Amino acid sequence: MKPLLTPPGPDAPTVPTGTVVNSTVAGGAAETAVLHAPTRAPMSIQILRLLLLAATATVVATWLWAWQGVQAYAWPGIDNGLTERGLAYLLILAPAVPVNLIAALRLARGGRRAGRYLAAAAALAAVQTLLLLTPSAMPLAETMSDGSTNVGIRHLVTTGPLVFAGLWLATSTKARAWLGAAPRTRRRLPGLEAAVWCLALACVFAMGTEVRQWSHAATATQAPGGEYREPGTWAGLEQAVTETTDAVPGFAGATARTLDVQPCGYQTPAGLPTYRYLLTYELRATEPGAAEAIAARWTDGEFTLTYDGATLADTRLITAERAFPATGGTYPTATGAHAITLAYTEAPTPTLHLESPCVERAAEPTECILPQGDPATDTINGITCRD
């Protein structure tokens, strides 16, 4: 007989000669010893955990960057889908936060479940990038096509290197052994995982509420703050008509008056719509010299004569501008964009046409002004007279 390699001690069992050791038990004990052999995570696993935390930080930074970009589309009074855009980015990027955090926690214990969370984190990063880089797959694809690609590129540039580095580390021998071994059983993590998911859901709900409230506040109309407001616009046009016709000797009156209130097609910084007033008087035939009297009047006071000559139809046309009163008693230049424009056409049926600058509307106008010159026809378009 050959002597035992390990000399028997006081606690060492003595195996009598001829006794057969149960190979199954011994093999199981050896296998268990192999599975539980790692007692501390290898360096590759520690680096993987740091990469997961870094990926979480980049996802949060990407969402904040995307939300800041969405806020640039805010305009009072106009719904640009800010709530939908912000929530879409939040719902796409937010799931990565709890998955990455739980994967980092699980990696500290090892086991197959940690590997599954690690794989889920990598797959989620890939899906998020694909969604962001394909605007047609995004909610509100038409409105988000101008920004989601940039968000996807940023997500790819910031998160992609971390994912590839993590995959390379996860395929190392020590990392695979750690992920394939049974997890350490010092404590259980289901309660901590549930806490992470609950905290993530609470944060998403809070941020979603903040996005919705901010969007509604940013798109709400504000108090009128522009220089040119609608009240008094029609009266200003009628006042210019009075000042003009008073200068005509023997003014015979008008046959028709037409007022058109047309939208300007844009909104003020306060989110209020803008309108322009167009006033036309068809005049009765007057004595010769009416055009000269009007031209003379439009060179005096707050009027500025801008043209006096013949048109292609060989009719005399006189144009002028009159300062339009602004809030605070200030007046723009007579040749500026915010001035009343006047035009007198000398024809068999002379016409006096006036246009206001674009004015902001805070409330629907209800008061109407009676016509001058006793016209037989009075037409008002664009507003409803209730007073």
WOKA-V306044 format. One record per pair of residues at least 12 apart in sequence whose ideal C-beta (glycine too) atoms are under 10 Angstrom apart, sorted by the first residue. I is the first residue (numbers start at 1). J is the second residue. D is the distance in Angstrom with one decimal. If there is no record, write none. Layout:
# WOKA-V306044
i	j	d
I	J	D
I	J	D
This chain:
# WOKA-V306044
i	j	d
1	17	6.7
32	182	8.6
34	177	9.2
34	181	8.2
35	177	9.5
35	180	8.4
35	181	5.1
35	182	5.0
36	110	10.0
36	181	6.9
36	182	6.3
36	183	9.7
36	184	8.0
36	185	9.0
37	177	8.4
37	181	7.4
38	110	6.7
38	174	8.1
38	177	6.7
38	178	5.7
38	181	5.8
38	182	9.9
38	184	8.5
39	184	7.5
40	108	9.7
40	110	10.0
40	178	9.6
40	184	9.3
41	107	6.8
41	108	6.1
41	109	8.4
41	110	6.8
41	114	9.8
41	174	9.1
41	175	9.2
41	178	6.2
41	184	9.3
42	110	9.6
42	169	9.7
42	172	8.1
42	173	9.2
42	174	4.0
42	175	6.7
42	177	8.1
42	178	5.9
43	169	9.2
43	172	9.5
43	174	7.8
43	175	9.5
44	166	9.8
44	168	9.3
44	169	4.6
44	170	7.9
44	171	9.5
44	172	4.9
44	173	9.0
44	174	5.6
44	175	4.5
44	176	9.5
44	178	8.0
45	104	10.0
45	107	5.4
45	108	7.9
45	110	7.5
45	114	8.7
45	118	9.8
45	169	8.0
45	170	8.8
45	172	9.2
45	174	7.6
45	175	5.8
45	177	10.0
45	178	5.3
45	179	8.2
46	107	8.4
46	108	8.8
46	169	9.7
47	165	8.1
47	166	8.5
47	169	5.9
47	172	10.0
47	175	9.4
48	103	8.5
48	104	8.0
48	107	5.9
48	114	9.5
48	118	7.1
48	121	9.9
48	165	8.8
48	166	5.6
48	167	9.7
48	168	10.0
48	169	5.3
48	170	6.5
48	172	9.6
48	175	7.0
48	178	9.5
48	179	9.7
49	100	9.7
49	103	8.3
49	104	4.5
49	105	8.5
49	106	9.5
49	107	5.2
49	108	6.9
49	118	9.9
49	166	9.7
50	104	8.3
50	162	9.6
50	166	9.7
51	100	9.1
51	104	8.9
51	121	9.6
51	161	9.4
51	162	5.0
51	163	8.3
51	164	10.0
51	165	6.0
51	166	4.7
51	167	9.9
51	169	7.6
51	170	9.9
52	96	9.7
52	99	9.0
52	100	4.6
52	101	7.5
52	102	9.3
52	103	5.4
52	104	4.3
52	105	9.4
52	106	9.9
52	107	7.5
52	117	9.2
52	118	7.9
52	121	6.4
52	122	10.0
52	162	8.2
52	166	7.2
53	100	7.2
53	101	7.8
53	103	9.9
53	104	5.9
53	162	9.9
54	100	9.2
54	158	9.2
54	159	9.0
54	161	9.8
54	162	5.7
54	165	9.6
54	166	9.6
55	96	7.1
55	97	9.4
55	99	9.8
55	100	5.5
55	103	9.5
55	104	9.6
55	121	7.2
55	122	9.4
55	124	9.9
55	125	6.9
55	158	8.5
55	159	5.6
55	160	9.9
55	161	9.8
55	162	4.7
55	163	7.2
55	165	9.9
55	166	7.8
56	96	6.9
56	97	5.5
56	98	9.1
56	99	9.0
56	100	4.4
56	101	6.3
56	103	9.7
56	104	8.2
56	121	9.2
56	159	9.8
56	162	9.8
57	97	9.6
57	100	9.4
57	158	9.3
57	162	9.9
58	93	9.9
58	96	9.3
58	100	10.0
58	125	9.7
58	154	9.0
58	155	7.8
58	157	9.4
58	158	4.2
58	159	5.3
58	160	9.9
58	161	9.8
58	162	7.0
59	92	9.9
59	93	5.3
59	94	8.1
59	95	9.3
59	96	4.7
59	97	6.2
59	100	7.6
59	124	9.6
59	125	8.3
59	128	8.0
59	155	7.6
59	158	8.5
59	159	6.8
60	93	8.1
60	94	9.1
60	96	9.1
60	97	6.8
60	203	9.8
61	154	8.9
61	155	9.9
61	158	7.3
62	89	8.4
62	93	6.2
62	96	9.6
62	128	9.1
62	132	8.9
62	151	6.6
62	152	9.4
62	154	5.6
62	155	5.1
62	156	10.0
62	157	9.7
62	158	6.4
62	159	7.7
63	86	9.0
63	89	5.8
63	90	6.3
63	92	8.7
63	93	4.7
63	94	7.4
63	96	9.7
63	97	9.3
63	151	8.7
63	155	9.4
63	207	8.4
64	89	9.8
64	93	9.9
64	207	9.9
65	89	9.6
65	150	9.2
65	151	7.5
65	154	6.5
65	155	9.7
65	158	9.6
66	85	8.4
66	86	8.1
66	88	9.4
66	89	4.5
66	90	8.8
66	92	9.4
66	93	7.8
66	132	8.7
66	147	7.4
66	148	8.4
66	150	8.4
66	151	4.6
66	152	9.8
66	154	8.0
66	155	8.9
67	82	9.4
67	85	8.6
67	86	5.4
67	89	6.7
67	90	7.8
67	151	9.9
67	207	8.6
67	210	9.5
67	211	7.1
67	214	9.1
69	85	9.0
69	89	9.2
69	146	9.8
69	147	5.7
69	150	7.4
69	151	7.6
69	154	9.9
70	82	5.8
70	83	9.4
70	84	9.6
70	85	4.6
70	86	5.3
70	87	10.0
70	88	9.3
70	89	7.3
70	144	9.1
70	147	7.2
70	151	9.6
70	211	8.5
70	214	9.8
70	215	8.6
71	85	9.6
71	86	8.3
71	211	9.6
71	214	7.5
71	215	8.7
71	218	7.2
72	147	9.2
73	85	7.6
73	143	8.7
73	146	9.2
73	147	8.5
73	215	9.9
73	218	9.1
73	219	9.7
74	214	8.4
74	215	7.5
74	217	9.1
74	218	3.8
74	219	6.6
75	218	7.9
75	219	7.1
75	267	7.3
75	269	8.2
75	271	6.8
76	217	9.5
76	218	7.2
76	219	6.5
76	220	6.5
76	221	5.7
76	222	5.2
76	225	10.0
76	267	7.5
76	268	8.2
76	269	6.8
76	270	5.7
76	271	2.8
76	272	8.1
77	219	6.7
77	220	7.6
77	221	4.5
77	222	8.0
77	267	5.2
77	268	8.2
77	269	9.4
77	270	7.4
77	271	2.4
77	272	6.4
77	273	7.6
78	218	9.7
78	219	6.2
78	221	9.5
78	267	6.4
78	271	6.7
79	215	8.5
79	216	9.4
79	219	5.5
80	140	10.0
80	143	7.1
80	215	8.8
80	218	9.2
80	219	7.3
81	139	9.1
81	140	5.4
81	142	9.5
81	143	5.0
81	144	8.0
81	215	8.6
81	219	9.8
82	143	9.8
82	211	7.7
82	212	9.0
82	214	7.7
82	215	3.8
82	216	8.8
82	218	6.6
82	219	6.8
83	208	8.8
83	211	6.1
83	212	5.1
83	213	9.3
83	214	8.7
83	215	4.2
83	216	7.5
83	218	10.0
83	219	9.0
84	138	10.0
84	139	6.2
84	140	5.2
84	143	7.9
84	144	8.3
84	211	9.5
84	212	9.8
84	215	8.8
85	138	9.0
85	139	8.3
85	140	6.7
85	143	7.0
85	144	5.9
85	147	7.6
85	148	8.8
85	211	8.8
85	215	8.7
86	207	8.5
86	208	8.0
86	210	8.9
86	211	3.9
86	212	8.1
86	214	8.1
86	215	6.8
87	139	8.2
87	204	9.4
87	207	9.0
87	208	5.7
87	211	6.0
87	212	7.7
87	215	9.3
88	131	9.3
88	132	9.8
88	138	6.2
88	139	4.5
88	140	6.9
88	143	10.0
88	144	6.8
88	148	8.2
89	132	8.2
89	138	9.0
89	139	9.7
89	144	8.8
89	147	9.1
89	148	8.0
89	151	6.6
89	211	9.2
90	203	9.8
90	204	6.4
90	207	6.0
90	208	6.2
90	211	6.9
91	139	8.5
91	204	7.8
91	208	8.4
92	124	9.9
92	127	8.7
92	128	5.7
92	129	9.9
92	131	5.6
92	132	6.8
92	137	9.9
92	138	8.2
92	139	9.1
92	148	9.1
92	151	8.9
92	152	9.7
92	155	9.2
93	124	9.7
93	128	6.2
93	131	9.6
93	132	8.5
93	151	8.6
93	155	7.6
93	159	9.8
94	128	9.9
94	200	7.0
94	201	9.1
94	203	7.8
94	204	5.0
94	207	8.0
94	208	9.2
95	120	9.4
95	121	9.9
95	124	6.1
95	127	9.3
95	128	8.2
95	200	8.1
95	204	9.0
96	120	9.7
96	121	7.0
96	124	5.4
96	125	6.5
96	127	9.7
96	128	6.6
96	155	9.6
96	159	8.3
96	200	9.9
97	196	8.8
97	199	9.4
97	200	5.6
97	203	7.8
97	204	8.8
98	193	8.5
98	196	5.1
98	197	5.4
98	198	9.3
98	199	7.8
98	200	3.9
98	201	8.4
98	203	9.3
98	204	9.5
99	117	6.6
99	118	9.4
99	120	5.5
99	121	5.1
99	122	9.8
99	123	9.4
99	124	5.8
99	125	9.4
99	196	9.3
99	197	9.5
99	200	9.0
100	117	8.6
100	118	9.4
100	120	9.4
100	121	5.2
100	124	8.5
100	125	8.9
100	162	9.9
100	196	10.0
101	117	9.6
101	121	9.6
101	192	9.7
101	193	9.2
101	196	5.4
101	197	9.6
101	199	9.1
101	200	8.0
102	114	9.2
102	117	5.6
102	120	9.1
102	121	8.9
102	189	8.1
102	192	8.2
102	193	5.3
102	194	10.0
102	196	5.6
102	197	7.9
102	200	9.5
103	115	9.2
103	116	8.8
103	117	3.8
103	118	5.1
103	119	8.9
103	120	7.2
103	121	4.9
103	122	9.3
103	166	9.6
104	117	8.7
104	118	9.2
104	121	9.0
105	117	8.6
105	189	6.2
105	192	6.4
105	193	7.5
105	196	7.6
106	118	7.9
106	179	9.6
106	183	7.9
106	189	6.8
106	192	9.8
106	193	8.3
107	170	9.6
107	175	9.1
107	178	7.9
107	179	8.1
108	183	9.4
108	184	8.4
108	189	9.2
109	178	9.5
109	181	9.9
109	182	9.6
109	183	4.4
109	184	4.9
109	185	8.4
109	186	8.0
109	187	8.5
109	188	9.5
109	189	7.0
110	175	9.5
110	177	8.8
110	178	4.6
110	179	6.3
110	180	8.4
110	181	5.5
110	182	7.8
110	183	5.2
110	184	6.5
111	178	8.5
111	179	7.0
111	180	8.3
111	181	6.8
111	182	6.2
111	183	3.2
111	184	8.1
111	185	9.8
112	179	6.7
112	180	7.0
112	181	9.0
112	182	8.7
112	183	8.2
113	179	9.3
113	183	7.1
113	189	8.9
113	193	9.9
114	178	8.2
114	179	6.0
114	183	7.1
114	189	9.7
115	170	7.8
115	175	9.2
115	176	8.7
115	178	9.1
115	179	4.1
115	180	7.8
116	179	9.3
117	193	9.3
118	166	7.4
118	167	9.1
118	169	9.9
118	170	6.2
118	175	9.3
118	179	7.5
119	167	9.5
119	170	8.5
119	179	9.8
121	162	9.9
121	163	8.2
121	166	7.9
122	162	9.8
122	163	5.5
122	164	9.3
122	166	6.8
122	167	6.3
122	170	8.4
123	163	9.7
124	163	9.8
125	155	8.0
125	156	9.1
125	159	5.3
125	160	7.8
125	162	8.2
125	163	5.1
125	166	9.3
126	156	9.7
126	159	9.5
126	160	9.1
126	163	7.5
128	151	9.7
128	152	8.2
128	155	6.2
128	156	9.4
128	159	8.0
129	151	9.8
129	152	5.8
129	153	9.0
129	154	10.0
129	155	5.5
129	156	5.0
129	157	9.9
129	159	7.3
129	160	7.3
129	163	9.1
130	152	8.0
130	156	9.6
131	148	8.1
131	151	9.8
131	152	7.6
131	155	9.5
132	144	9.6
132	147	9.6
132	148	5.3
132	149	7.3
132	150	8.8
132	151	5.0
132	152	3.0
132	153	8.1
132	154	8.6
132	155	5.7
132	156	8.1
133	148	7.8
133	149	6.1
133	150	9.8
133	151	8.9
133	152	3.7
133	153	7.2
133	155	8.5
133	156	7.2
134	148	8.2
134	149	8.5
134	152	8.0
135	147	8.6
135	148	4.9
135	149	6.1
135	152	8.7
136	148	9.7
138	151	9.5
138	152	9.4
218	271	9.6
219	271	7.3
220	270	9.9
220	271	7.1
221	267	8.6
221	268	9.3
221	270	6.4
221	271	4.0
221	272	6.0
221	273	9.2
221	362	8.4
222	268	8.9
222	269	7.9
222	270	4.0
222	271	5.9
222	272	7.9
222	362	10.0
223	270	6.6
223	272	9.1
223	362	7.9
224	268	7.9
224	270	6.1
224	272	6.2
224	327	8.6
224	359	9.9
224	360	5.8
224	361	8.7
224	362	4.6
224	363	9.4
225	268	7.5
225	269	7.1
225	270	5.0
225	272	8.8
225	327	9.0
225	360	8.6
226	268	4.9
226	269	7.6
226	270	6.8
226	272	7.5
226	274	8.5
226	326	8.8
226	327	7.8
226	338	9.9
226	358	9.3
226	359	8.1
226	360	4.8
226	362	9.8
227	268	9.8
227	324	9.1
227	325	9.6
227	326	4.1
227	327	5.5
227	328	7.9
227	330	7.5
227	332	8.1
227	338	7.1
227	357	9.4
227	359	9.4
227	360	9.1
228	268	9.1
228	274	8.6
228	324	6.8
228	325	8.8
228	326	5.9
228	327	7.7
228	332	9.0
228	338	5.8
228	356	8.4
228	357	5.7
228	358	7.0
228	359	4.7
228	360	6.8
229	268	9.8
229	272	9.1
229	326	8.6
229	327	6.5
229	359	5.9
229	360	5.9
229	361	8.3
229	362	7.0
230	261	9.0
230	272	9.1
230	273	9.6
230	274	8.7
230	275	6.5
230	277	8.5
230	356	9.2
230	358	9.8
230	359	4.5
230	360	6.6
230	361	4.8
230	362	7.2
230	363	8.3
230	364	9.6
230	365	6.3
230	383	9.7
231	359	8.6
231	361	9.3
231	362	8.3
231	363	8.6
231	365	7.5
231	367	8.9
232	324	9.8
232	325	7.3
232	359	8.9
233	261	9.0
233	275	8.3
233	276	8.9
233	277	5.2
233	279	9.8
233	324	8.3
233	325	9.6
233	340	9.1
233	356	5.0
233	357	8.5
233	358	9.9
233	359	5.1
233	361	9.8
233	365	8.8
234	259	7.1
234	261	8.4
234	277	5.8
234	279	7.5
234	356	8.1
234	359	9.9
234	365	7.8
234	367	8.5
234	368	7.9
234	369	5.7
234	380	9.7
234	383	8.7
235	367	9.3
235	369	6.3
236	277	8.6
236	279	9.9
236	322	8.3
236	323	9.8
236	324	6.6
236	325	6.6
236	340	6.5
236	354	9.1
236	356	7.0
236	359	9.8
237	259	8.4
237	277	5.9
237	278	8.8
237	279	4.5
237	322	9.3
237	324	9.7
237	340	6.5
237	342	9.1
237	354	4.8
237	355	8.2
237	356	6.0
237	369	9.0
238	257	9.6
238	259	9.5
238	279	7.3
238	281	9.8
238	354	8.8
238	369	5.5
238	370	9.0
238	371	8.5
238	372	6.8
239	322	9.1
239	325	9.8
239	340	9.4
239	369	10.0
240	279	8.7
240	298	9.7
240	302	9.0
240	303	8.1
240	320	9.2
240	322	5.3
240	324	9.6
240	340	5.7
240	341	9.9
240	342	6.3
240	352	9.3
240	354	5.9
240	356	9.7
241	254	9.1
241	257	9.2
241	279	7.1
241	281	6.3
241	342	8.7
241	352	6.4
241	354	6.7
241	371	9.5
241	372	6.0
241	373	8.6
242	372	6.5
242	373	10.0
243	297	7.0
243	298	9.4
243	300	9.5
243	301	7.8
243	302	8.8
243	303	8.0
243	322	8.4
243	342	9.9
244	281	9.4
244	293	9.1
244	294	5.9
244	297	5.9
244	298	7.4
244	303	8.4
244	320	8.9
244	322	9.3
244	342	7.0
244	344	7.6
244	352	6.6
244	354	8.8
245	281	8.3
245	283	8.1
245	286	9.5
245	290	9.3
245	293	9.6
245	294	8.6
245	297	9.3
245	352	7.7
245	372	7.0
245	373	7.0
246	293	9.7
246	297	8.1
247	290	9.1
247	292	10.0
247	293	5.0
247	294	6.5
247	295	9.6
247	296	7.0
247	297	3.8
247	298	8.7
247	300	8.7
248	283	8.7
248	286	6.1
248	287	8.4
248	289	8.4
248	290	4.9
248	291	9.2
248	292	9.7
248	293	5.1
248	294	6.5
248	297	8.3
248	344	9.8
248	350	9.7
248	352	9.9
249	286	8.3
249	287	6.5
249	289	6.8
249	290	7.8
249	293	6.4
250	286	6.6
250	287	5.1
250	289	9.3
250	290	8.6
251	283	8.0
251	284	8.6
251	286	6.5
251	287	9.2
251	290	7.9
251	293	9.3
251	372	9.6
251	373	7.4
252	283	7.3
252	284	4.0
252	285	6.8
252	286	5.4
252	287	8.3
252	290	9.3
252	350	9.9
252	373	8.0
252	374	9.9
253	281	9.4
253	283	7.5
253	284	5.3
253	286	9.3
253	371	9.8
253	372	8.1
253	373	3.7
253	374	5.2
253	375	7.3
253	376	9.8
254	280	9.7
254	281	4.7
254	282	6.1
254	283	5.4
254	284	6.6
254	350	9.5
254	351	9.6
254	352	8.2
254	371	7.0
254	372	6.8
254	373	3.4
254	374	7.2
254	375	4.3
254	376	8.8
254	377	9.3
254	378	9.5
255	281	8.6
255	282	4.9
255	283	7.2
255	284	5.8
255	285	9.6
255	349	7.3
255	350	9.9
255	373	8.3
255	374	9.3
255	375	5.7
255	376	5.9
255	377	7.1
256	280	8.0
256	281	7.4
256	282	4.3
256	283	9.3
256	349	9.1
256	351	9.4
256	371	8.8
256	373	9.6
256	375	5.0
256	376	6.7
256	377	4.1
256	378	7.4
256	379	7.4
257	279	7.5
257	280	7.2
257	281	5.5
257	282	7.7
257	352	9.8
257	369	9.9
257	370	9.6
257	371	4.2
257	372	7.7
257	373	7.8
257	374	10.0
257	375	4.8
257	376	9.6
257	377	7.3
257	378	5.0
257	379	7.2
257	380	8.6
258	278	8.0
258	279	7.5
258	280	4.7
258	281	8.2
258	282	8.1
258	351	9.9
258	353	9.4
258	371	9.8
258	375	9.4
258	377	8.0
258	378	8.1
258	379	4.6
258	380	7.9
258	381	7.5
259	277	6.8
259	278	7.2
259	279	5.4
259	280	7.9
259	354	9.9
259	368	8.5
259	369	8.8
259	371	8.9
259	378	8.4
259	379	7.2
259	380	4.8
259	381	6.8
259	382	7.6
259	383	8.0
259	385	9.9
260	276	8.6
260	277	7.6
260	278	4.4
260	279	8.1
260	280	8.0
260	355	9.5
260	379	8.5
260	380	8.4
260	381	4.8
260	382	5.8
260	383	9.7
261	275	5.4
261	276	7.5
261	277	5.7
261	278	7.7
261	279	9.8
261	356	9.4
261	359	9.8
261	361	9.4
261	365	8.0
261	380	8.1
261	381	6.8
261	382	3.0
261	383	5.0
262	275	6.5
262	276	5.4
262	277	8.2
262	278	6.7
262	355	9.7
262	358	9.6
262	381	8.4
262	382	6.2
263	275	5.7
263	276	7.9
263	358	9.0
263	361	9.2
263	382	8.4
264	276	5.5
264	357	9.0
264	358	4.0
264	359	8.6
264	360	9.3
265	358	8.9
266	358	7.7
267	360	8.1
267	361	9.9
268	358	8.9
268	359	9.5
268	360	4.6
268	361	9.3
268	362	9.9
269	360	9.6
270	360	7.0
270	362	8.6
271	360	9.4
272	359	9.6
272	360	4.3
272	361	6.0
272	362	6.0
272	363	9.8
273	358	9.7
273	359	9.9
273	360	7.2
273	361	5.3
273	362	9.5
274	357	9.1
274	358	4.2
274	359	6.4
274	360	5.4
274	361	7.1
275	356	8.6
275	358	6.9
275	359	6.1
275	360	8.2
275	361	5.7
275	365	9.0
275	382	7.3
275	383	8.7
276	355	6.4
276	356	5.8
276	357	7.0
276	358	5.3
276	359	7.5
276	382	9.5
277	340	9.2
277	354	8.0
277	355	7.1
277	356	4.1
277	357	9.1
277	358	9.6
277	359	7.6
277	365	9.9
277	382	8.4
277	383	9.2
278	341	9.8
278	353	7.4
278	354	7.4
278	355	5.2
278	356	7.7
278	381	9.1
278	382	9.0
279	340	9.5
279	342	9.7
279	352	8.4
279	353	7.3
279	354	4.6
279	355	7.7
279	356	8.1
279	369	9.8
279	371	9.8
280	343	9.4
280	351	6.1
280	352	7.2
280	353	4.9
280	354	7.7
280	355	9.5
280	379	9.3
281	344	9.8
281	350	8.9
281	351	6.8
281	352	4.5
281	353	7.9
281	354	8.4
281	371	8.0
281	372	7.5
281	373	6.7
281	375	7.4
282	347	9.8
282	349	5.5
282	350	7.6
282	351	5.5
282	352	8.2
282	353	9.8
282	373	9.5
282	375	7.5
282	376	9.8
282	377	8.3
283	344	8.8
283	345	9.7
283	346	10.0
283	347	9.8
283	349	7.4
283	350	4.4
283	351	6.8
283	352	6.2
283	373	7.2
283	375	9.3
284	349	8.6
284	350	8.2
284	373	7.7
284	374	9.6
284	375	9.2
285	347	9.9
285	348	7.4
285	349	7.9
285	350	7.2
286	346	9.6
286	350	6.8
288	346	10.0
290	344	8.4
290	346	7.5
290	350	7.0
291	308	8.4
291	316	5.6
291	317	9.5
291	318	6.3
291	344	6.7
291	345	9.4
291	346	4.8
291	350	8.3
292	308	9.5
292	316	9.8
292	318	9.4
292	346	10.0
294	308	9.5
294	318	5.9
294	320	8.6
294	342	8.8
294	344	5.1
294	346	9.0
294	350	9.4
294	352	8.2
295	307	9.9
295	308	5.3
295	316	9.2
295	318	5.2
295	320	8.4
295	344	8.1
297	318	9.9
297	320	8.7
297	344	10.0
298	318	6.8
298	319	8.4
298	320	3.8
298	321	8.8
298	322	8.2
298	342	6.8
298	344	8.3
299	320	8.0
301	322	8.5
301	323	9.3
302	321	9.2
302	322	5.5
302	323	4.7
302	324	9.5
302	325	9.5
302	331	7.6
302	334	7.1
302	339	9.5
302	340	9.3
303	320	5.1
303	321	7.2
303	322	5.1
303	323	8.5
303	334	7.4
303	339	10.0
303	340	9.2
303	342	7.6
304	319	9.9
304	320	6.0
304	321	5.1
304	322	7.6
304	323	8.3
304	333	8.6
304	334	3.7
304	335	6.3
304	339	8.2
304	342	9.9
305	318	7.4
305	319	7.7
305	320	5.0
305	321	8.6
305	334	9.6
305	342	9.6
306	318	8.9
306	319	4.8
306	320	5.7
306	321	6.0
306	334	8.6
306	335	7.2
306	339	9.9
306	341	8.2
306	342	9.0
306	343	9.4
307	319	4.3
307	320	8.1
307	343	8.6
308	320	8.9
308	344	9.4
310	346	9.6
311	345	7.8
311	346	9.8
311	347	9.6
313	345	9.3
313	347	8.4
315	345	6.0
315	346	5.9
315	347	5.1
315	348	9.3
315	350	9.6
316	344	8.3
316	345	7.5
316	346	4.0
316	347	8.5
316	350	9.6
317	343	6.6
317	344	7.4
317	345	5.6
317	346	7.7
317	347	9.5
318	342	8.2
318	343	7.1
318	344	4.5
318	345	8.1
318	346	7.8
318	352	9.8
319	341	6.9
319	342	6.7
319	343	4.9
319	344	7.9
319	345	9.7
319	353	9.3
320	334	8.4
320	339	9.5
320	340	8.9
320	341	7.6
320	342	4.8
320	343	8.0
320	344	8.4
320	354	9.9
321	333	8.9
321	334	4.8
321	335	6.1
321	336	8.2
321	339	4.3
321	340	6.6
321	341	5.6
321	342	7.1
321	355	10.0
322	334	7.0
322	339	6.4
322	340	4.4
322	341	8.1
322	342	6.5
322	354	8.5
323	336	8.6
323	338	9.0
323	339	6.1
323	340	7.7
324	336	8.7
324	337	9.8
324	338	5.4
324	339	5.3
324	340	5.2
324	341	9.7
324	356	6.9
324	357	5.7
324	359	8.8
325	340	9.6
326	338	7.2
326	357	9.5
332	357	8.6
336	357	8.7
337	357	6.5
337	358	8.8
338	356	9.0
338	357	4.1
338	358	8.0
338	359	9.0
339	355	9.5
339	356	9.1
339	357	6.6
340	354	6.0
340	355	7.0
340	356	5.8
340	357	7.4
341	353	8.4
341	354	6.9
341	355	4.8
341	356	8.4
341	357	8.6
342	354	5.2
342	355	8.2
343	355	8.4
352	373	9.7
361	383	9.8
364	383	7.6
364	384	7.9
364	386	9.2
365	382	9.4
365	383	5.2
365	384	8.5
365	385	8.8
365	386	9.3
365	387	9.4
366	383	8.1
366	384	7.4
366	385	7.1
366	386	4.4
366	387	5.1
367	383	9.5
367	385	7.5
367	386	8.2
367	387	4.6
368	380	6.5
368	383	7.6
368	384	8.8
368	385	3.6
368	386	8.4
368	387	7.0
369	385	9.2
